[in-house]
Every structure is written in C-alpha cells, then in structure tokens.
Amino acid sequence: MKRVLSIVLAAGLVLAVAVVIVLDRTGDPRPRVVRGVIGSEKQGFFDDPAVRAAFERHGLRVQVDPAGSRQIATSVDLGGYDFAFPGSSPAADKIQSSRGITARHAPFSTPMAIATFEPIAEILRAEGVAARTPQGTWTFNVERYLALVRRGARWDGLKNGSRYPVRKNVLVSTTDPRQSNSAAMYLAVTSFVANGHAVVRDQGAQDEVMPLVERLFQDQGYTDSTSEGPFERYLVGGMGQVPMAWIYEAQFVDRAVRGQIRPGMTLMYPVPTVISRHSLVPLSPDGDRVGRLLTTDPELQRLAARHGFRTTDPARFAQLAARHRVPVVTDLINVVDPPSYDVLESMLRRVEQGYGR
C-alpha cells in the first residue's frame, strides 16, 4: 500500500508541475478569445480551420464579423472589438485618426482586378480596351473604357458585339460605393484617369470628374454591399449576368486554388490599377498581437498566400499562382495611390447623393 501510495503521489506531483508550467506559459490553459471586424473579402481566410489552428497554437481564438470596409471606418461600433481590419489604407487611416491610435499592421495586400470571360475580353480587345500580354494575362485600359461609357456604348453595338448580343451598357459591376471598399478603390482609379491621370486633391477636380464617375455606379442598378456579392454572381450566373466584376485579385486566386474557376473565366488587370493594402488597426493589446502574428508568423503568411493574398514574400505568391496555373501579373508597374480619406469620402458622398436624385 505504501508503494502504491508513493506512485500516486508522484504522479500527482508530475501533473501539478505540468499544470503550473502550462499556466506559467500562457496565464490560462484555454485560448484567449480575440474579436475583430474585417472586410468581407477576408472571411474565407479567417474561417479556414488551418488559420484557426495556427492562432490557437499561439493561445488565441480569433473570432471575426464581416462588414463593408467603409462601414467599418464610419458606422460600425468598434467598442466590442480587439481589432479592425478593413480592406484599404484610407479606411484604416480614418479609424486611427478617430480613435487616436498610432499602431498599425499591413500583413498582406491584393491589387484590384476585373473578373471576366475570354469572349468578353476578345470583344474589348477589338475596341482597344483589352490586350493580351506575352505572359498570357489580360490588361484593361481604363481610359479607353471611360470613352465607351461617355458615349453610352452597349455590348451589341460594339465591333464584335455578335459574340455577346446583349443590349446592356458596357459597365463593370461593382459593390455599393456607400458601403464597400472595393467600390471606393474603383472610384479611386476611375477618378484618377478622368482627372488627366492625376490624383483628385481638391474641390475643382472633383467637380470636373464626378459627372462621369457617378454614371459608372448609378447606371448599374442594384449593387451588393460587399465584394463577395458580385463575385458570387459572376461565378454562378456566368457571362449573361455579370460580364465584368470589379474584385480583389485574391478572391479569384483563392477560388482557382480550390478548383472553382471554370474554363473561359479570366482576370483583366486595370491600367492603371490600385493596390488594396489590408491594414489591421489594433484596438487592444490582444488585437495588436493578432496583427503581429499575421505579419511575422511563417505559417499564417503561407496560409494568406494560399488564400490569394500577396504577402511580405512575393515569391510565395508567384509560386502558388504558377503551381495552380492562375494567370496573374506578378510585377505590377502602373499602380496609383487612392486620394486622401477626406477627398475619397467627399466623392463617395456625392455618389451617394446621386442615388437619391
């Protein structure tokens, strides 16, 4: 009995020491719950079981709510969150300034692109809007596209319109600019080109470009509140419903990696384009830790690339795209900066007012 009792006591001592070690390392044997509000384009990344497991290995259980990036910056109550993770630098700027926060993390980025179909790209090539590069990717000349919009061009009236005999205006489908960052990025690019290839900085430039820019949104009719909406309609409805969808490149690459891109679907890269820099603003020490892990942890960086994002290691994204035969532009040259938050917000309000006219 003495020997049995000694064994039991020894085992108990080992267990107690193990518990003390665990508590000493983490402060709590259970993962800490960290809550964030994110741009909807990152929902798939945070829902990935591998991403959740990577965070839990660091003692964190990350829970997120999706919202339009403009909503995150202007109307979402951030009081119950540890971090805000919109899809653009201007939205992050607004959050930082309104809350007096200096810290910020930019773990990955993605350029804006246009999801389309080979027949549509070929029709636009005949109009001088689209061009195929030697690498097999497509470019989309924004200036020549705006010329089509100015004259009210319809698909069935184009040179090769018999390949898509639809009596609809030639327009890129976007999200609702009143709520979504991707539409704000479309506004940034189109206003830059309409302003003589210069960033809109003052009221005079706004007055000059807004009549055309407003048409780009208001002539679409219904628009979705998040970037997943038009992209899902593109994937499911096909060319008849959405011939061109303004999306984050990462959305297309992510679906291609999962085998959900059908033959004939392709990307066009706007010239010029804009890069959406996904910027995490920490609202608590735990939120700051999430931002640091996303930026520095090799496994989380690898998983971000698998979801189509361009990380701090460009080679990782290029290798993934090549492995899955996704035709992407690895070196983006003609990239513009969006206007300041205040100017961009002023233009968005004017678009918003136009919906009520």
C-alpha positions, 0 to 999 in steps of 0.5 A: 500500500505504501508503494502504491501510495508513493506512485500516486503521489508522484504522479500527482506531483508530475501533473501539478508541475505540468499544470503550473508550467502550462499556466506559467506559459500562457496565464490560462490553459484555454485560448484567449478569445480575440474579436475583430471586424474585417472586410468581407473579402477576408472571411474565407481566410479567417474561417479556414480551420488551418488559420484557426489552428495556427492562432490557437497554437499561439493561445488565441481564438480569433473570432471575426464579423464581416462588414463593408470596409467603409462601414467599418471606418464610419458606422460600425461600433468598434467598442466590442472589438480587439481589432479592425481590419478593413480592406484599404489604407484610407479606411484604416487611416480614418479609424486611427485618426478617430480613435487616436491610435498610432499602431498599425499592421499591413500583413498582406495586400491584393491589387484590384482586378476585373473578373471576366470571360475570354469572349468578353475580353476578345470583344474589348480587345477589338475596341482597344480596351483589352490586350493580351500580354506575352505572359498570357494575362489580360490588361484593361485600359481604363481610359479607353473604357471611360470613352465607351461609357461617355458615349453610352456604348452597349455590348451589341453595338460594339465591333464584335458585339455578335459574340455577346448580343446583349443590349446592356451598357458596357459597365463593370459591376461593382459593390455599393460605393456607400458601403464597400471598399472595393467600390471606393478603390474603383472610384479611386482609379476611375477618378484618377484617369478622368482627372488627366491621370492625376490624383483628385486633391481638391474641390475643382477636380472633383467637380470636373470628374464626378459627372462621369464617375457617378454614371459608372455606379448609378447606371448599374442598378442594384449593387451588393454591399460587399465584394463577395456579392458580385463575385458570387454572381459572376461565378454562378450566373456566368457571362449573361449576368455579370460580364465584368466584376470589379474584385480583389485579385485574391478572391479569384486566386483563392477560388482557382486554388480550390478548383472553382474557376471554370474554363473561359473565366479570366482576370483583366488587370486595370491600367492603371490599377490600385493596390488594396493594402489590408491594414489591421488597426489594433484596438487592444493589446490582444488585437495588436498581437493578432496583427503581429502574428499575421505579419511575422508568423511563417505559417499564417503568411503561407496560409494568406498566400494560399488564400490569394493574398500577396504577402511580405514574400512575393515569391510565395505568391508567384509560386502558388499562382504558377503551381495552380496555373492562375494567370496573374501579373506578378510585377505590377508597374502602373499602380496609383495611390487612392486620394486622401480619406477626406477627398475619397469620402467627399466623392463617395458622398456625392455618389451617394447623393446621386442615388437619391436624385 
